[in-house]
């Protein structure tokens, strides 16, 4: 009985730790994700301004041409929207992980109640996603979900 109580206390502490970490990660990620929308709008406006200046500014200004080559302006114009999209995808992934951690921990639910087992399994698989990938020691672990 004592071992069971110790195990329950350990699991409770683990749940509190996981919920705390999820909360601490969630706040800065929400800040970044929320600001990505504005950054994208600002960058689109700046890229449009560069495009207009290229149209209406004579090409004979050597300093501008040299600096454009130095910073690889054509590459930046092409890559910057992709970079923002990648950052947005990464933020979404972190949000999914945080949501999974919160579901996994169930810190705020002390009483016994009905839960969606599929959501719990999916959250656990989300957390374990990196451990299912192939390594040098073993092939990838394929998870087949056949929920009833």
N, C-alpha and C positions, 0 to 999 in steps of 0.2 A: 504494500500500500504506500509505504514511504517512497519507494522508487517511482511509483506512478505519479505521486504528487510532485516529486522533483522534476520528472519529465514534463508534466503539465506546466509547471512554472517556467521551465526552459522554453517550451513552445510559446507560452504567453510572452515571455521576454523577447523571443525572436520575432513574433508578430509585431510587438511594439517597435522594435528596432527597424524592421522592414517598413512599417508605416511611417516612421519618422524620416527615414532616408527618402522614401517616395515623396513625402511632403517637401523636404528640403530641395530635392531635385526639381520638383514641379514648379516652384516659384520662379527661379531664373529661366527655366525653359519657356514658361509662359511669356516672360518678358521678352526673350529673344524672338519667339515665334510671332508675338504681336507686333514687334518692330520690323520684322522681315517684310511685312506688307508695305509699310511706309518706305523702307529702303528700296524695295523694288520699284515703287512709283517714282522716287527721287532719281534712281539710276536710269530708269526709262526716260525721264525728262532730260537728264544730262546727256544721255546718248543722242537724243533728238537734237539737243542744242549743238552737240559736236557735228552731227550730220548737217545741220543748217549752216554752221560756220564753215564747214568744208565746201559747201555749195557757193556761199557768198564771199568767202575770203580768197583773195588771189593765192595761187599755189606758189608764188615767188617768195613768200616769207620763209627763208631758209631755216631760221631758228625753230619755227613750228614744225616744219618737215623733219628736221633732225630729231627733235624731241619725240615726235610721233613714232619715228623709227626706233628710237632708243627704248621707249616704253612698250613697243609693239602694240600700238593703238588698235590696229585691225584685229589682232588676236583678242585684246581686251573686250572690244565691242562684241565679238562673237562669243567669248567665254563667260562674260559677266552674268548674262541671264541664266546660263547653265549652272553657274556657281550658286546663284540665289535659289534656284530650283533644288539643287542638291542640299543646301542648308535647310530648306523647308522640309524636304523629305526626311532629313536627319532629325529635325525637331519633332516631326510627326512620329517617328520611330521611338524617340525618347518618351513622348507622351503615351504611346502604347505600352511601353515598358513600365512606366509609373502607374498607369491604370492597372496593369497586371499585378504589380506589387501590392497595390491597395486591395485588390480583390483577394489576392493570396493571403494577405495579413488579416483582413476582416477585424481590424482593431476595435471598431466601434460596435461590434456585435457580440455582446457577452452572453446573451441568451440563445437557446437553441431555436432555430427557425428554418423554414424552407429556403433552399438556395437552388440556383440553376447549376447543376453539376457540370453541364457542358461548358458554361462560362468559366467555372473553376478549373476545369481540365485545360481549356484553351489558354487561360492565364498562366498556368503552370508551364505549358508548352512554350509560351512566349518567353518566359523567363529562362527556360532551358534551351532556347533556340540555338545559341552558339555551341552548346555541348552536343548537339545533334549533327553538326557538320562533320565532314570527313577530316581525319587527321592522318598523320604519317603512320600511326599505329593501327588504325581501323577505318573502314569505309563509313560513309555517312549513314546515319540511322534514319530510316524512313518511317514516318508516323502516318498510319492510315486511320482516319477518323470515320467511324461508322456509328454515329449516334442513333439511338433508337428513340 
